[in-house]
Amino acid sequence: MEMLQPNGSWKNVNREGKKIIESEHLQAGLVQCTYYSFRARAINNLCPGGYSEPLKVKTGCPCPGKMKEPTTSDGKDFITLKWETPDKLGETALDAF
């Protein structure tokens, strides 16, 4: 199993370089709301087969993104704070700020 790196190269993601002997792989340590590409190939005791077509997947976005700094305007005896919603809203609608 290989994962596409930001520099465009493919990196083996098998744990500690061990062969994956089952037909699934859990890739941990990924960043939320980020696209990743993976490819796989079968290997026997004579030689490796060709790689699959890359599969592009996106990790989940359970939480809203970081808020931007609010702006303010003031009056004699009050201050108004204004802000924009985050770029990433998460997997559910926003409930509050």
Helices and strands as residue ranges (DSSP letters): E 2-4, E 10-12, G 15-17, E 35-39, E 55-58, E 71-74, E 79-82
